[in-house]
Amino acid sequence: MNYIKLISIFILTVSLLFPGCVEEKPTGTPVPTATPAPTATIMPTVVPTPIPTPVPTPIRDAKQYISYVDDLYGFYKVITLNGSTFYSNYTLTINAGDTVRWDSATKNNYSLIIVSKEGLWDNSSSRLRYERSRFAYTFDKPGEFEVYVDKFPKLKPQKIVVNP
């Protein structure tokens, strides 16, 4: 038995001499490592674009204007067949698509030729040969136009303003 005692004392002594060979766990508090803070991801706000509702354009009826002309006073009076008009200082304001009809009101049966300064029509078609003869023209384009009576230079020309 002496032999077993000796072996146990030897093992005990060897274990006391080599205590670092056994794996040890650290006993202190670990130092925390810095972790990056999560950054907030900015998400765009989706705003729906409103779809405009189409607004119907009102359909405007084309008007017909009658401009009375004679050899003494020129373009002295304008009326409209379907609506009202304002005629002042030999200026008529209309809309594109409207028609102006010139009616001869001469009592002397003079031949009157309505001429467009801008050359909108053929002058042979605008001849008013006698009283109550007529000529009509539809103004399709906006602008300012001037008409006069040929061979009557003292008569004031008529200005026609065409709105879109």
C-alpha positions in Angstrom: 0.0 0.0 0.0 2.9 2.1 0.4 3.2 2.1 -3.2 -0.3 3.5 -3.8 0.3 6.3 -1.3 3.5 7.2 -3.1 1.8 7.4 -6.4 -1.0 9.6 -5.0 1.5 12.0 -3.4 3.3 12.1 -6.7 0.2 13.0 -8.7 -0.8 15.6 -6.1 2.6 17.2 -6.2 2.7 17.3 -10.0 -0.7 18.9 -10.2 0.4 21.6 -7.7 3.5 22.3 -9.7 1.8 22.8 -13.1 -1.5 24.7 -12.4 -1.2 26.8 -15.6 -1.6 24.0 -18.0 -5.2 23.6 -17.2 -7.6 25.8 -19.3 -9.0 28.6 -17.2 -11.8 30.9 -17.9 -11.2 34.7 -17.4 -12.6 35.9 -14.2 -12.9 39.7 -14.9 -15.7 41.6 -16.6 -15.2 41.8 -20.4 -14.7 45.2 -21.9 -17.6 45.8 -24.3 -16.7 46.5 -27.9 -18.4 49.5 -29.6 -21.1 48.4 -32.0 -22.3 50.9 -34.5 -25.7 52.4 -33.8 -28.3 51.4 -36.4 -29.0 54.3 -38.7 -32.6 55.0 -39.6 -33.3 54.5 -43.3 -35.4 57.3 -44.6 -38.2 56.1 -46.8 -39.7 58.5 -49.3 -43.3 59.3 -48.7 -45.4 58.4 -51.7 -48.0 61.1 -52.4 -50.4 60.1 -55.1 -50.6 62.6 -57.9 -54.2 63.6 -58.5 -55.5 63.1 -61.9 -57.2 66.2 -63.2 -60.8 65.8 -64.2 -61.3 66.9 -67.7 -63.5 69.9 -67.9 -65.7 69.9 -71.0 -65.4 72.9 -73.2 -68.7 74.5 -73.7 -69.7 74.3 -77.3 -70.4 77.8 -78.6 -72.8 78.4 -81.3 -71.4 80.4 -84.2 -73.1 83.7 -84.6 -74.1 85.5 -87.8 -73.7 89.3 -87.9 -75.4 91.5 -90.4 -73.5 94.7 -91.3 -75.6 97.3 -93.2 -73.6 99.4 -95.6 -74.6 102.2 -98.0 -73.0 104.8 -100.1 -73.7 107.7 -97.7 -72.7 106.4 -94.2 -70.7 103.3 -94.9 -70.9 100.5 -92.3 -73.5 102.3 -90.2 -75.3 99.5 -88.3 -74.6 95.9 -87.2 -77.1 93.4 -85.8 -76.8 89.7 -85.0 -79.3 87.0 -85.8 -78.7 84.8 -82.8 -77.5 86.9 -79.8 -76.5 90.4 -79.1 -73.6 92.5 -80.3 -71.8 95.7 -79.4 -70.9 97.8 -82.4 -69.1 101.1 -81.7 -66.7 103.3 -83.6 -66.9 101.1 -86.7 -65.4 98.2 -84.7 -67.1 94.8 -84.5 -65.7 92.2 -82.0 -66.6 88.6 -82.9 -65.3 85.1 -82.2 -63.5 82.7 -84.6 -66.1 80.8 -86.5 -68.6 83.6 -86.7 -69.9 84.9 -90.0 -70.3 88.6 -91.0 -72.8 89.3 -93.8 -72.7 92.7 -95.4 -76.1 93.8 -96.8 -76.4 96.7 -99.2 -78.8 99.4 -97.9 -78.1 102.0 -100.6 -81.1 103.7 -102.0 -79.3 104.9 -105.1 -78.6 101.4 -106.4 -74.9 102.1 -106.5 -72.7 99.1 -106.9 -70.7 98.6 -103.6 -67.6 96.4 -103.4 -66.6 95.2 -99.9 -62.8 94.9 -99.9 -60.7 93.2 -97.3 -57.4 95.0 -96.7 -55.8 91.6 -95.8 -57.1 90.0 -99.1 -59.4 87.5 -97.3 -61.7 87.1 -100.3 -62.0 87.7 -104.1 -63.4 91.2 -104.6 -65.5 90.1 -107.5 -67.6 87.9 -105.1 -68.1 90.8 -102.7 -69.8 93.1 -105.1 -73.2 94.3 -103.8 -74.9 95.3 -107.1 -78.2 96.7 -105.8 -80.1 97.3 -102.6 -80.6 94.2 -100.4 -77.8 92.3 -102.2 -75.4 90.6 -99.7 -72.0 89.0 -99.2 -71.0 86.9 -96.3 -67.6 85.7 -94.9 -66.8 83.4 -92.0 -63.8 84.4 -90.0 -62.0 81.3 -88.9 -58.7 82.7 -87.6 -58.2 85.2 -84.8 -56.8 88.6 -85.6 -57.7 92.2 -86.5 -59.1 92.8 -90.0 -60.2 95.8 -91.9 -62.8 96.1 -94.6 -63.7 99.1 -96.7 -66.0 100.1 -99.5 -64.1 100.3 -102.8 -64.4 103.6 -104.7 -65.8 105.4 -101.7 -62.6 106.8 -100.0 -64.5 109.1 -97.6 -66.3 106.3 -95.9 -64.7 105.1 -92.7 -63.4 101.5 -92.9 -64.9 98.8 -90.6 -62.5 97.0 -88.2 -63.3 93.4 -87.3 -61.6 92.0 -84.2 -61.8 88.2 -84.1 -61.2 86.5 -80.8 -60.0 82.9 -80.5 
